[in-house]
Amino acid sequence: MSITAWLIVTSSIYIALLLRVLSNLIANAIQCTPAGGYVTIILKRSNADAVIEVQDIGIGIASHEQKRVFDRFYRVNSDRSRRTGGSGLGLAIAAAIVQAHGGSIQVQSQVGKGSTFIVHLPLTGEPKQLTYLSTDEN
């Protein structure tokens, strides 16, 4: 089964959520890559999973911070200026979406050499309800 076929049988709401994951990962990679650098996106199949890798040659993430990058509001660069980025929710949202689809997300990084975010998504099965992302407080 191709990844395209899997996306076709998935409802449009889940496709939109998966696009949000990719958008967050790519935006972060671009933001962390110096001028003249590049971002690589790899899509492949590994057994029963679709695997998406977003690689940059940017600043990298220290090993002690890699454990926390998927925490809500956590930012590696904590100066909170507009120039350096967002609110620290992008990777937390991406992780919640991936987990709701029965997948996993991880980071491999070296300071000064860049980062690779790796998403594994099962090619079968139905996504779970996304209660983590709900804004309805009823």
N, CA, C and O atoms as a printed pandas DataFrame, in Angstrom:
     atom_number atom_name residue_name chain_id  residue_number  x_coord  y_coord  z_coord
0              1         N          MET        A               1    0.857   -1.175    0.000
1              2        CA          MET        A               1    0.000    0.000    0.000
2              3         C          MET        A               1    0.898    1.231    0.000
3              4         O          MET        A               1    1.844    1.314    0.784
4              5         N          SER        A               2    0.611    2.165   -0.857
5              6        CA          SER        A               2    1.399    3.385   -0.894
6              7         C          SER        A               2    0.902    4.358    0.161
7              8         O          SER        A               2   -0.231    4.251    0.631
8              9         N          ILE        A               3    1.733    5.286    0.524
9             10        CA          ILE        A               3    1.357    6.288    1.513
10            11         C          ILE        A               3    0.244    7.159    0.958
11            12         O          ILE        A               3   -0.648    7.565    1.702
12            13         N          THR        A               4    0.279    7.452   -0.325
13            14        CA          THR        A               4   -0.781    8.238   -0.952
14            15         C          THR        A               4   -2.119    7.547   -0.784
15            16         O          THR        A               4   -3.104    8.203   -0.445
16            17         N          ALA        A               5   -2.188    6.238   -1.010
17            18        CA          ALA        A               5   -3.438    5.491   -0.854
18            19         C          ALA        A               5   -3.921    5.556    0.591
19            20         O          ALA        A               5   -5.123    5.652    0.838
20            21         N          TRP        A               6   -3.010    5.506    1.532
21            22        CA          TRP        A               6   -3.402    5.590    2.939
22            23         C          TRP        A               6   -4.031    6.939    3.227
23            24         O          TRP        A               6   -5.034    7.020    3.936
24            25         N          LEU        A               7   -3.450    7.997    2.681
25            26        CA          LEU        A               7   -4.003    9.323    2.920
26            27         C          LEU        A               7   -5.374    9.481    2.271
27            28         O          LEU        A               7   -6.223   10.195    2.804
28            29         N          ILE        A               8   -5.603    8.842    1.151
29            30        CA          ILE        A               8   -6.891    8.947    0.469
30            31         C          ILE        A               8   -8.011    8.349    1.311
31            32         O          ILE        A               8   -9.115    8.893    1.329
32            33         N          VAL        A               9   -7.759    7.256    2.000
33            34        CA          VAL        A               9   -8.816    6.616    2.787
34            35         C          VAL        A               9   -8.960    7.234    4.176
35            36         O          VAL        A               9   -9.863    6.857    4.923
36            37         N          THR        A              10   -8.109    8.151    4.524
37            38        CA          THR        A              10   -8.193    8.836    5.799
38            39         C          THR        A              10   -9.108   10.044    5.631
39            40         O          THR        A              10   -9.073   10.698    4.589
40            41         N          SER        A              11   -9.920   10.351    6.628
41            42        CA          SER        A              11  -10.840   11.479    6.515
42            43         C          SER        A              11  -10.090   12.793    6.380
43            44         O          SER        A              11   -8.936   12.904    6.795
44            45         N          SER        A              12  -10.746   13.784    5.800
45            46        CA          SER        A              12  -10.087   15.065    5.528
46            47         C          SER        A              12   -9.643   15.768    6.807
47            48         O          SER        A              12   -8.643   16.487    6.789
48            49         N          ILE        A              13  -10.356   15.581    7.911
49            50        CA          ILE        A              13   -9.943   16.218    9.169
50            51         C          ILE        A              13   -8.587   15.680    9.623
51            52         O          ILE        A              13   -7.756   16.441   10.118
52            53         N          TYR        A              14   -8.356   14.383    9.462
53            54        CA          TYR        A              14   -7.086   13.812    9.876
54            55         C          TYR        A              14   -5.962   14.191    8.911
55            56         O          TYR        A              14   -4.812   14.346    9.324
56            57         N          ILE        A              15   -6.291   14.339    7.637
57            58        CA          ILE        A              15   -5.286   14.822    6.690
58            59         C          ILE        A              15   -4.855   16.228    7.082
59            60         O          ILE        A              15   -3.665   16.542    7.056
60            61         N          ALA        A              16   -5.809   17.074    7.444
61            62        CA          ALA        A              16   -5.489   18.439    7.867
62            63         C          ALA        A              16   -4.597   18.427    9.102
63            64         O          ALA        A              16   -3.681   19.241    9.216
64            65         N          LEU        A              17   -4.860   17.511   10.022
65            66        CA          LEU        A              17   -4.034   17.425   11.225
66            67         C          LEU        A              17   -2.624   16.954   10.897
67            68         O          LEU        A              17   -1.655   17.463   11.460
68            69         N          LEU        A              18   -2.500   15.995    9.998
69            70        CA          LEU        A              18   -1.177   15.525    9.608
70            71         C          LEU        A              18   -0.416   16.621    8.857
71            72         O          LEU        A              18    0.802   16.736    8.995
72            73         N          LEU        A              19   -1.117   17.412    8.076
73            74        CA          LEU        A              19   -0.468   18.550    7.424
74            75         C          LEU        A              19    0.018   19.562    8.456
75            76         O          LEU        A              19    1.042   20.217    8.257
76            77         N          ARG        A              20   -0.714   19.686    9.551
77            78        CA          ARG        A              20   -0.285   20.580   10.640
78            79         C          ARG        A              20    1.029   20.089   11.248
79            80         O          ARG        A              20    1.914   20.887   11.557
80            81         N          VAL        A              21    1.149   18.774   11.418
81            82        CA          VAL        A              21    2.403   18.197   11.930
82            83         C          VAL        A              21    3.558   18.572   11.001
83            84         O          VAL        A              21    4.587   19.083   11.443
84            85         N          LEU        A              22    3.371   18.309    9.711
85            86        CA          LEU        A              22    4.435   18.617    8.749
86            87         C          LEU        A              22    4.740   20.107    8.717
87            88         O          LEU        A              22    5.903   20.507    8.671
88            89         N          SER        A              23    3.716   20.909    8.740
89            90        CA          SER        A              23    3.901   22.359    8.734
90            91         C          SER        A              23    4.722   22.819    9.936
91            92         O          SER        A              23    5.643   23.621    9.785
92            93         N          ASN        A              24    4.397   22.321   11.119
93            94        CA          ASN        A              24    5.143   22.689   12.321
94            95         C          ASN        A              24    6.605   22.260   12.226
95            96         O          ASN        A              24    7.508   23.035   12.539
96            97         N          LEU        A              25    6.830   21.029   11.796
97            98        CA          LEU        A              25    8.204   20.519   11.716
98            99         C          LEU        A              25    9.024   21.273   10.674
99           100         O          LEU        A              25   10.183   21.610   10.917
100          101         N          ILE        A              26    8.427   21.537    9.521
101          102        CA          ILE        A              26    9.151   22.237    8.461
102          103         C          ILE        A              26    9.425   23.685    8.858
103          104         O          ILE        A              26   10.526   24.188    8.634
104          105         N          ALA        A              27    8.436   24.357    9.444
105          106        CA          ALA        A              27    8.634   25.747    9.878
106          107         C          ALA        A              27    9.758   25.838   10.907
107          108         O          ALA        A              27   10.598   26.735   10.829
108          109         N          ASN        A              28    9.780   24.920   11.869
109          110        CA          ASN        A              28   10.860   24.908   12.863
110          111         C          ASN        A              28   12.214   24.683   12.200
111          112         O          ASN        A              28   13.195   25.346   12.538
112          113         N          ALA        A              29   12.263   23.745   11.254
113          114        CA          ALA        A              29   13.527   23.440   10.580
114          115         C          ALA        A              29   14.035   24.656    9.817
115          116         O          ALA        A              29   15.226   24.965    9.859
116          117         N          ILE        A              30   13.144   25.343    9.124
117          118        CA          ILE        A              30   13.540   26.536    8.369
118          119         C          ILE        A              30   14.031   27.616    9.321
119          120         O          ILE        A              30   15.045   28.264    9.063
120          121         N          GLN        A              31   13.320   27.806   10.408
121          122        CA          GLN        A              31   13.695   28.840   11.378
122          123         C          GLN        A              31   15.078   28.584   11.983
123          124         O          GLN        A              31   15.808   29.528   12.284
124          125         N          CYS        A              32   15.434   27.323   12.158
125          126        CA          CYS        A              32   16.701   26.977   12.818
126          127         C          CYS        A              32   17.863   26.798   11.860
127          128         O          CYS        A              32   18.986   26.540   12.292
128          129         N          THR        A              33   17.608   26.932   10.555
129          130        CA          THR        A              33   18.653   26.732    9.559
130          131         C          THR        A              33   19.200   28.076    9.100
131          132         O          THR        A              33   18.426   28.974    8.769
132          133         N          PRO        A              34   20.519   28.229    9.076
133          134        CA          PRO        A              34   21.102   29.504    8.662
134          135         C          PRO        A              34   20.866   29.781    7.174
135          136         O          PRO        A              34   20.602   28.863    6.397
136          137         N          ALA        A              35   20.963   31.043    6.791
137          138        CA          ALA        A              35   20.832   31.439    5.387
138          139         C          ALA        A              35   21.792   30.615    4.538
139          140         O          ALA        A              35   22.949   30.420    4.909
140          141         N          GLY        A              36   21.311   30.138    3.411
141          142        CA          GLY        A              36   22.133   29.312    2.531
142          143         C          GLY        A              36   22.094   27.841    2.885
143          144         O          GLY        A              36   22.623   27.012    2.144
144          145         N          GLY        A              37   21.468   27.500    4.017
145          146        CA          GLY        A              37   21.349   26.108    4.422
146          147         C          GLY        A              37   20.197   25.434    3.709
147          148         O          GLY        A              37   19.609   26.004    2.790
148          149         N          TYR        A              38   19.878   24.245    4.119
149          150        CA          TYR        A              38   18.794   23.509    3.480
150          151         C          TYR        A              38   18.077   22.625    4.486
151          152         O          TYR        A              38   18.623   22.258    5.527
152          153         N          VAL        A              39   16.837   22.295    4.145
153          154        CA          VAL        A              39   16.003   21.386    4.924
154          155         C          VAL        A              39   15.655   20.224    4.005
155          156         O          VAL        A              39   15.282   20.426    2.849
156          157         N          THR        A              40   15.779   19.014    4.520
157          158        CA          THR        A              40   15.468   17.818    3.743
158          159         C          THR        A              40   14.262   17.125    4.353
159          160         O          THR        A              40   14.174   16.961    5.570
160          161         N          ILE        A              41   13.332   16.719    3.494
161          162        CA          ILE        A              41   12.156   15.980    3.937
162          163         C          ILE        A              41   12.191   14.623    3.244
163          164         O          ILE        A              41   12.246   14.542    2.017
164          165         N          ILE        A              42   12.160   13.569    4.038
165          166        CA          ILE        A              42   12.225   12.207    3.518
166          167         C          ILE        A              42   10.943   11.497    3.900
167          168         O          ILE        A              42   10.523   11.530    5.057
168          169         N          LEU        A              43   10.325   10.852    2.921
169          170        CA          LEU        A              43    9.130   10.050    3.151
170          171         C          LEU        A              43    9.440    8.634    2.684
171          172         O          LEU        A              43    9.825    8.414    1.535
172          173         N          LYS        A              44    9.264    7.672    3.598
173          174        CA          LYS        A              44    9.563    6.290    3.247
174          175         C          LYS        A              44    8.632    5.357    3.999
175          176         O          LYS        A              44    7.855    5.784    4.854
176          177         N          ARG        A              45    8.723    4.099    3.674
177          178        CA          ARG        A              45    7.940    3.077    4.359
178          179         C          ARG        A              45    8.893    2.161    5.106
179          180         O          ARG        A              45    9.933    1.762    4.583
180          181         N          SER        A              46    8.523    1.834    6.341
181          182        CA          SER        A              46    9.295    0.896    7.142
182          183         C          SER        A              46    8.307   -0.091    7.750
183          184         O          SER        A              46    7.558    0.248    8.666
184          185         N          ASN        A              47    8.313   -1.297    7.240
185          186        CA          ASN        A              47    7.343   -2.316    7.649
186          187         C          ASN        A              47    5.929   -1.784    7.457
187          188         O          ASN        A              47    5.548   -1.479    6.327
188          189         N          ALA        A              48    5.145   -1.663    8.507
189          190        CA          ALA        A              48    3.756   -1.206    8.392
190          191         C          ALA        A              48    3.603    0.273    8.725
191          192         O          ALA        A              48    2.493    0.732    8.998
192          193         N          ASP        A              49    4.701    1.023    8.707
193          194        CA          ASP        A              49    4.657    2.442    9.053
194          195         C          ASP        A              49    5.064    3.320    7.879
195          196         O          ASP        A              49    5.913    2.954    7.066
196          197         N          ALA        A              50    4.443    4.473    7.817
197          198        CA          ALA        A              50    4.950    5.566    7.001
198          199         C          ALA        A              50    5.938    6.307    7.895
199          200         O          ALA        A              50    5.648    6.553    9.065
200          201         N          VAL        A              51    7.079    6.657    7.366
201          202        CA          VAL        A              51    8.097    7.360    8.136
202          203         C          VAL        A              51    8.392    8.682    7.434
203          204         O          VAL        A              51    8.709    8.719    6.245
204          205         N          ILE        A              52    8.280    9.753    8.194
205          206        CA          ILE        A              52    8.569   11.087    7.685
206          207         C          ILE        A              52    9.737   11.635    8.496
207          208         O          ILE        A              52    9.690   11.663    9.726
208          209         N          GLU        A              53   10.777   12.066    7.808
209          210        CA          GLU        A              53   11.931   12.670    8.469
210          211         C          GLU        A              53   12.092   14.096    7.971
211          212         O          GLU        A              53   12.104   14.341    6.765
212          213         N          VAL        A              54   12.213   15.026    8.891
213          214        CA          VAL        A              54   12.479   16.419    8.558
214          215         C          VAL        A              54   13.847   16.743    9.159
215          216         O          VAL        A              54   14.021   16.765   10.378
216          217         N          GLN        A              55   14.812   16.995    8.271
217          218        CA          GLN        A              55   16.194   17.214    8.686
218          219         C          GLN        A              55   16.609   18.646    8.372
219          220         O          GLN        A              55   16.287   19.181    7.312
220          221         N          ASP        A              56   17.321   19.251    9.298
221          222        CA          ASP        A              56   17.897   20.569    9.036
222          223         C          ASP        A              56   19.381   20.548    9.372
223          224         O          ASP        A              56   19.869   19.629   10.031
224          225         N          ILE        A              57   20.083   21.560    8.917
225          226        CA          ILE        A              57   21.514   21.693    9.228
226          227         C          ILE        A              57   21.712   22.907   10.122
227          228         O          ILE        A              57   22.694   23.639    9.999
228          229         N          GLY        A              58   20.773   23.101   11.008
229          230        CA          GLY        A              58   20.736   24.286   11.841
230          231         C          GLY        A              58   21.534   24.186   13.119
231          232         O          GLY        A              58   22.558   23.507   13.193
232          233         N          ILE        A              59   21.035   24.883   14.122
233          234        CA          ILE        A              59   21.757   25.072   15.370
234          235         C          ILE        A              59   21.823   23.824   16.235
235          236         O          ILE        A              59   22.722   23.691   17.065
236          237         N          GLY        A              60   20.882   22.913   16.049
237          238        CA          GLY        A              60   20.859   21.696   16.850
238          239         C          GLY        A              60   20.279   21.915   18.234
239          240         O          GLY        A              60   20.044   23.048   18.654
240          241         N          ILE        A              61   20.055   20.823   18.932
241          242        CA          ILE        A              61   19.455   20.854   20.268
242          243         C          ILE        A              61   20.333   20.026   21.193
243          244         O          ILE        A              61   20.660   18.880   20.887
244          245         N          ALA        A              62   20.713   20.607   22.321
245          246        CA          ALA        A              62   21.536   19.885   23.297
246          247         C          ALA        A              62   20.807   18.639   23.780
247          248         O          ALA        A              62   19.579   18.631   23.870
248          249         N          SER        A              63   21.549   17.597   24.087
249          250        CA          SER        A              63   20.937   16.318   24.473
250          251         C          SER        A              63   20.030   16.450   25.696
251          252         O          SER        A              63   18.992   15.791   25.756
252          253         N          HIS        A              64   20.394   17.281   26.670
253          254        CA          HIS        A              64   19.560   17.413   27.864
254          255         C          HIS        A              64   18.247   18.149   27.567
255          256         O          HIS        A              64   17.306   18.057   28.355
256          257         N          GLU        A              65   18.168   18.869   26.456
257          258        CA          GLU        A              65   16.931   19.563   26.090
258          259         C          GLU        A              65   16.055   18.749   25.150
259          260         O          GLU        A              65   14.865   19.036   25.021
260          261         N          GLN        A              66   16.611   17.748   24.494
261          262        CA          GLN        A              66   15.855   16.942   23.549
262          263         C          GLN        A              66   14.679   16.234   24.211
263          264         O          GLN        A              66   13.652   16.012   23.568
264          265         N          LYS        A              67   14.811   15.882   25.468
265          266        CA          LYS        A              67   13.744   15.189   26.190
266          267         C          LYS        A              67   12.532   16.084   26.404
267          268         O          LYS        A              67   11.422   15.589   26.602
268          269         N          ARG        A              68   12.734   17.397   26.365
269          270        CA          ARG        A              68   11.666   18.334   26.712
270          271         C          ARG        A              68   11.040   19.059   25.532
271          272         O          ARG        A              68   10.045   19.761   25.714
272          273         N          VAL        A              69   11.582   18.916   24.330
273          274        CA          VAL        A              69   11.100   19.729   23.214
274          275         C          VAL        A              69    9.636   19.474   22.852
275          276         O          VAL        A              69    9.010   20.314   22.205
276          277         N          PHE        A              70    9.085   18.335   23.256
277          278        CA          PHE        A              70    7.682   18.034   22.967
278          279         C          PHE        A              70    6.749   18.454   24.106
279          280         O          PHE        A              70    5.537   18.259   24.017
280          281         N          ASP        A              71    7.306   19.029   25.172
281          282        CA          ASP        A              71    6.494   19.541   26.286
282          283         C          ASP        A              71    5.840   20.859   25.873
283          284         O          ASP        A              71    6.444   21.679   25.181
284          285         N          ARG        A              72    4.591   21.045   26.314
285          286        CA          ARG        A              72    3.905   22.302   26.017
286          287         C          ARG        A              72    4.658   23.484   26.627
287          288         O          ARG        A              72    5.118   23.419   27.768
288          289         N          PHE        A              73    4.776   24.551   25.859
289          290        CA          PHE        A              73    5.388   25.827   26.225
290          291         C          PHE        A              73    6.904   25.766   26.414
291          292         O          PHE        A              73    7.516   26.768   26.784
292          293         N          TYR        A              74    7.512   24.614   26.168
293          294        CA          TYR        A              74    8.961   24.541   26.311
294          295         C          TYR        A              74    9.618   25.079   25.046
295          296         O          TYR        A              74    9.231   24.722   23.933
296          297         N          ARG        A              75   10.605   25.932   25.225
297          298        CA          ARG        A              75   11.382   26.465   24.109
298          299         C          ARG        A              75   12.853   26.323   24.442
299          300         O          ARG        A              75   13.291   26.657   25.543
300          301         N          VAL        A              76   13.609   25.823   23.476
301          302        CA          VAL        A              76   15.050   25.694   23.676
302          303         C          VAL        A              76   15.648   27.073   23.890
303          304         O          VAL        A              76   16.472   27.261   24.785
304          305         N          ASN        A              77   15.239   28.048   23.070
305          306        CA          ASN        A              77   15.683   29.428   23.233
306          307         C          ASN        A              77   14.584   30.150   23.989
307          308         O          ASN        A              77   13.535   30.435   23.411
308          309         N          SER        A              78   14.787   30.449   25.243
309          310        CA          SER        A              78   13.714   30.948   26.104
310          311         C          SER        A              78   13.649   32.464   26.214
311          312         O          SER        A              78   13.032   32.978   27.147
312          313         N          ASP        A              79   14.268   33.199   25.288
313          314        CA          ASP        A              79   14.219   34.661   25.425
314          315         C          ASP        A              79   12.856   35.249   25.052
315          316         O          ASP        A              79   12.598   36.418   25.339
316          317         N          ARG        A              80   11.982   34.465   24.421
317          318        CA          ARG        A              80   10.594   34.840   24.114
318          319         C          ARG        A              80   10.450   36.035   23.178
319          320         O          ARG        A              80    9.379   36.640   23.140
320          321         N          SER        A              81   11.465   36.393   22.436
321          322        CA          SER        A              81   11.332   37.513   21.512
322          323         C          SER        A              81   10.656   37.042   20.227
323          324         O          SER        A              81   10.726   35.862   19.885
324          325         N          ARG        A              82   10.006   37.954   19.518
325          326        CA          ARG        A              82    9.354   37.610   18.258
326          327         C          ARG        A              82   10.370   37.106   17.231
327          328         O          ARG        A              82   10.046   36.258   16.401
328          329         N          ARG        A              83   11.560   37.613   17.287
329          330        CA          ARG        A              83   12.578   37.240   16.318
330          331         C          ARG        A              83   12.953   35.761   16.423
331          332         O          ARG        A              83   13.307   35.140   15.421
332          333         N          THR        A              84   12.879   35.199   17.619
333          334        CA          THR        A              84   13.374   33.836   17.814
334          335         C          THR        A              84   12.287   32.770   17.794
335          336         O          THR        A              84   12.597   31.589   17.950
336          337         N          GLY        A              85   11.039   33.141   17.608
337          338        CA          GLY        A              85   10.077   32.073   17.426
338          339         C          GLY        A              85    8.782   32.190   18.173
339          340         O          GLY        A              85    8.394   33.263   18.635
340          341         N          GLY        A              86    8.112   31.043   18.283
341          342        CA          GLY        A              86    6.744   30.985   18.757
342          343         C          GLY        A              86    6.597   30.761   20.240
343          344         O          GLY        A              86    7.459   31.118   21.042
344          345         N          SER        A              87    5.479   30.160   20.574
345          346        CA          SER        A              87    5.076   30.021   21.969
346          347         C          SER        A              87    5.542   28.727   22.620
347          348         O          SER        A              87    5.364   28.552   23.826
348          349         N          GLY        A              88    6.131   27.822   21.861
349          350        CA          GLY        A              88    6.535   26.547   22.426
350          351         C          GLY        A              88    5.429   25.512   22.381
351          352         O          GLY        A              88    5.468   24.530   23.122
352          353         N          LEU        A              89    4.439   25.720   21.516
353          354        CA          LEU        A              89    3.334   24.765   21.399
354          355         C          LEU        A              89    3.405   23.896   20.146
355          356         O          LEU        A              89    2.776   22.838   20.100
356          357         N          GLY        A              90    4.145   24.312   19.148
357          358        CA          GLY        A              90    4.166   23.604   17.870
358          359         C          GLY        A              90    4.543   22.140   17.973
359          360         O          GLY        A              90    3.847   21.289   17.421
360          361         N          LEU        A              91    5.618   21.828   18.659
361          362        CA          LEU        A              91    6.048   20.434   18.772
362          363         C          LEU        A              91    5.141   19.635   19.700
363          364         O          LEU        A              91    4.954   18.436   19.492
364          365         N          ALA        A              92    4.575   20.273   20.718
365          366        CA          ALA        A              92    3.625   19.587   21.598
366          367         C          ALA        A              92    2.364   19.215   20.822
367          368         O          ALA        A              92    1.835   18.115   20.983
368          369         N          ILE        A              93    1.890   20.120   19.991
369          370        CA          ILE        A              93    0.719   19.843   19.155
370          371         C          ILE        A              93    1.044   18.738   18.155
371          372         O          ILE        A              93    0.250   17.817   17.965
372          373         N          ALA        A              94    2.200   18.827   17.522
373          374        CA          ALA        A              94    2.613   17.798   16.563
374          375         C          ALA        A              94    2.664   16.432   17.229
375          376         O          ALA        A              94    2.181   15.450   16.665
376          377         N          ALA        A              95    3.242   16.356   18.416
377          378        CA          ALA        A              95    3.340   15.081   19.133
378          379         C          ALA        A              95    1.955   14.543   19.480
379          380         O          ALA        A              95    1.721   13.341   19.364
380          381         N          ALA        A              96    1.039   15.403   19.901
381          382        CA          ALA        A              96   -0.316   14.961   20.249
382          383         C          ALA        A              96   -1.042   14.407   19.027
383          384         O          ALA        A              96   -1.732   13.392   19.122
384          385         N          ILE        A              97   -0.890   15.063   17.892
385          386        CA          ILE        A              97   -1.531   14.587   16.670
386          387         C          ILE        A              97   -0.956   13.242   16.252
387          388         O          ILE        A              97   -1.701   12.319   15.921
388          389         N          VAL        A              98    0.351   13.132   16.265
389          390        CA          VAL        A              98    1.004   11.875   15.876
390          391         C          VAL        A              98    0.572   10.745   16.804
391          392         O          VAL        A              98    0.247    9.656   16.331
392          393         N          GLN        A              99    0.561   10.980   18.102
393          394        CA          GLN        A              99    0.156    9.947   19.059
394          395         C          GLN        A              99   -1.305    9.572   18.885
395          396         O          GLN        A              99   -1.662    8.405   19.040
396          397         N          ALA        A             100   -2.164   10.548   18.564
397          398        CA          ALA        A             100   -3.580   10.261   18.331
398          399         C          ALA        A             100   -3.780    9.381   17.096
399          400         O          ALA        A             100   -4.783    8.676   16.987
400          401         N          HIS        A             101   -2.836    9.424   16.180
401          402        CA          HIS        A             101   -2.884    8.574   14.999
402          403         C          HIS        A             101   -2.167    7.238   15.234
403          404         O          HIS        A             101   -1.956    6.470   14.295
404          405         N          GLY        A             102   -1.797    6.969   16.481
405          406        CA          GLY        A             102   -1.140    5.699   16.813
406          407         C          GLY        A             102    0.326    5.672   16.456
407          408         O          GLY        A             102    0.919    4.597   16.362
408          409         N          GLY        A             103    0.922    6.829   16.255
409          410        CA          GLY        A             103    2.315    6.891   15.843
410          411         C          GLY        A             103    3.237    7.384   16.937
411          412         O          GLY        A             103    2.859    7.480   18.105
412          413         N          SER        A             104    4.455    7.693   16.531
413          414        CA          SER        A             104    5.447    8.206   17.468
414          415         C          SER        A             104    6.273    9.279   16.766
415          416         O          SER        A             104    6.364    9.319   15.539
416          417         N          ILE        A             105    6.866   10.137   17.573
417          418        CA          ILE        A             105    7.735   11.190   17.057
418          419         C          ILE        A             105    8.955   11.268   17.963
419          420         O          ILE        A             105    8.845   11.143   19.183
420          421         N          GLN        A             106   10.108   11.473   17.360
421          422        CA          GLN        A             106   11.343   11.592   18.136
422          423         C          GLN        A             106   12.267   12.579   17.455
423          424         O          GLN        A             106   12.064   12.950   16.299
424          425         N          VAL        A             107   13.272   12.993   18.178
425          426        CA          VAL        A             107   14.263   13.906   17.637
426          427         C          VAL        A             107   15.652   13.322   17.838
427          428         O          VAL        A             107   15.950   12.718   18.869
428          429         N          GLN        A             108   16.493   13.517   16.833
429          430        CA          GLN        A             108   17.924   13.221   16.923
430          431         C          GLN        A             108   18.632   14.521   16.564
431          432         O          GLN        A             108   18.330   15.128   15.536
432          433         N          SER        A             109   19.559   14.949   17.389
433          434        CA          SER        A             109   20.164   16.250   17.151
434          435         C          SER        A             109   21.558   16.337   17.751
435          436         O          SER        A             109   21.883   15.666   18.730
436          437         N          GLN        A             110   22.371   17.185   17.133
437          438        CA          GLN        A             110   23.686   17.537   17.663
438          439         C          GLN        A             110   23.840   19.045   17.564
439          440         O          GLN        A             110   23.570   19.636   16.519
440          441         N          VAL        A             111   24.268   19.659   18.638
441          442        CA          VAL        A             111   24.473   21.101   18.646
442          443         C          VAL        A             111   25.459   21.476   17.547
443          444         O          VAL        A             111   26.526   20.876   17.421
444          445         N          GLY        A             112   25.088   22.473   16.756
445          446        CA          GLY        A             112   25.936   22.955   15.675
446          447         C          GLY        A             112   25.879   22.141   14.401
447          448         O          GLY        A             112   26.468   22.533   13.393
448          449         N          LYS        A             113   25.177   21.008   14.422
449          450        CA          LYS        A             113   25.121   20.150   13.235
450          451         C          LYS        A             113   23.707   19.950   12.709
451          452         O          LYS        A             113   23.531   19.493   11.580
452          453         N          GLY        A             114   22.706   20.281   13.497
453          454        CA          GLY        A             114   21.335   20.163   13.021
454          455         C          GLY        A             114   20.525   19.113   13.743
455          456         O          GLY        A             114   20.997   18.444   14.662
456          457         N          SER        A             115   19.280   18.990   13.291
457          458        CA          SER        A             115   18.319   18.093   13.928
458          459         C          SER        A             115   17.543   17.308   12.883
459          460         O          SER        A             115   17.362   17.757   11.751
460          461         N          THR        A             116   17.089   16.133   13.281
461          462        CA          THR        A             116   16.181   15.329   12.467
462          463         C          THR        A             116   15.014   14.936   13.345
463          464         O          THR        A             116   15.194   14.317   14.394
464          465         N          PHE        A             117   13.808   15.299   12.912
465          466        CA          PHE        A             117   12.584   14.877   13.576
466          467         C          PHE        A             117   12.017   13.727   12.768
467          468         O          PHE        A             117   11.836   13.834   11.555
468          469         N          ILE        A             118   11.738   12.622   13.453
469          470        CA          ILE        A             118   11.304   11.391   12.798
470          471         C          ILE        A             118    9.905   11.038   13.295
471          472         O          ILE        A             118    9.677   10.869   14.493
472          473         N          VAL        A             119    8.976   10.931   12.344
473          474        CA          VAL        A             119    7.591   10.589   12.649
474          475         C          VAL        A             119    7.297    9.214   12.062
475          476         O          VAL        A             119    7.535    8.970   10.880
476          477         N          HIS        A             120    6.779    8.319   12.895
477          478        CA          HIS        A             120    6.307    7.011   12.447
478          479         C          HIS        A             120    4.795    7.005   12.570
479          480         O          HIS        A             120    4.257    7.288   13.641
480          481         N          LEU        A             121    4.101    6.683   11.477
481          482        CA          LEU        A             121    2.644    6.589   11.485
482          483         C          LEU        A             121    2.237    5.238   10.916
483          484         O          LEU        A             121    2.724    4.841    9.858
484          485         N          PRO        A             122    1.354    4.532   11.602
485          486        CA          PRO        A             122    0.909    3.240   11.074
486          487         C          PRO        A             122    0.106    3.437    9.791
487          488         O          PRO        A             122   -0.671    4.384    9.675
488          489         N          LEU        A             123    0.298    2.538    8.835
489          490        CA          LEU        A             123   -0.434    2.610    7.580
490          491         C          LEU        A             123   -1.825    1.991    7.685
491          492         O          LEU        A             123   -2.604    2.047    6.734
492          493         N          THR        A             124   -2.136    1.409    8.827
493          494        CA          THR        A             124   -3.461    0.831    9.047
494          495         C          THR        A             124   -3.994    1.323   10.376
495          496         O          THR        A             124   -3.249    1.848   11.203
496          497         N          GLY        A             125   -5.272    1.150   10.570
497          498        CA          GLY        A             125   -5.875    1.543   11.837
498          499         C          GLY        A             125   -6.534    2.893   11.742
499          500         O          GLY        A             125   -6.314    3.639   10.788
500          501         N          GLU        A             126   -7.334    3.203   12.722
501          502        CA          GLU        A             126   -8.072    4.453   12.770
502          503         C          GLU        A             126   -7.487    5.367   13.838
503          504         O          GLU        A             126   -7.073    4.896   14.897
504          505         N          PRO        A             127   -7.448    6.657   13.573
505          506        CA          PRO        A             127   -6.983    7.601   14.593
506          507         C          PRO        A             127   -7.893    7.605   15.809
507          508         O          PRO        A             127   -9.092    7.344   15.706
508          509         N          LYS        A             128   -7.314    7.901   16.951
509          510        CA          LYS        A             128   -8.076    8.025   18.186
510          511         C          LYS        A             128   -8.652    9.434   18.277
511          512         O          LYS        A             128   -8.261   10.318   17.514
512          513         N          GLN        A             129   -9.566    9.640   19.195
513          514        CA          GLN        A             129  -10.137   10.967   19.383
514          515         C          GLN        A             129   -9.069   11.915   19.912
515          516         O          GLN        A             129   -8.262   11.538   20.763
516          517         N          LEU        A             130   -9.065   13.136   19.411
517          518        CA          LEU        A             130   -8.050   14.110   19.784
518          519         C          LEU        A             130   -8.520   14.972   20.939
519          520         O          LEU        A             130   -8.725   16.174   20.769
520          521         N          THR        A             131   -8.691   14.383   22.102
521          522        CA          THR        A             131   -9.167   15.145   23.241
522          523         C          THR        A             131   -8.106   16.124   23.733
523          524         O          THR        A             131   -8.450   17.157   24.307
524          525         N          TYR        A             132   -6.850   15.829   23.525
525          526        CA          TYR        A             132   -5.756   16.697   23.966
526          527         C          TYR        A             132   -5.835   18.073   23.312
527          528         O          TYR        A             132   -5.495   19.079   23.934
528          529         N          LEU        A             133   -6.284   18.117   22.053
529          530        CA          LEU        A             133   -6.304   19.360   21.307
530          531         C          LEU        A             133   -7.635   20.088   21.400
531          532         O          LEU        A             133   -7.786   21.165   20.824
532          533         N          SER        A             134   -8.598   19.526   22.110
533          534        CA          SER        A             134   -9.933   20.124   22.164
534          535         C          SER        A             134   -9.887   21.477   22.856
535          536         O          SER        A             134   -9.208   21.655   23.866
536          537         N          THR        A             135  -10.627   22.428   22.289
537          538        CA          THR        A             135  -10.750   23.742   22.911
538          539         C          THR        A             135  -12.113   23.905   23.568
539          540         O          THR        A             135  -12.377   24.924   24.207
540          541         N          ASP        A             136  -12.974   22.916   23.417
541          542        CA          ASP        A             136  -14.323   22.944   23.989
542          543         C          ASP        A             136  -14.243   22.558   25.457
543          544         O          ASP        A             136  -13.800   21.456   25.780
544          545         N          GLU        A             137  -14.657   23.434   26.339
545          546        CA          GLU        A             137  -14.552   23.161   27.766
546          547         C          GLU        A             137  -15.858   22.652   28.365
547          548         O          GLU        A             137  -15.974   22.598   29.590
548          549         N          ASN        A             138  -16.840   22.278   27.556
549          550        CA          ASN        A             138  -18.128   21.767   28.066
550          551         C          ASN        A             138  -17.993   20.369   28.580
551          552         O          ASN        A             138  -18.973   19.785   29.044
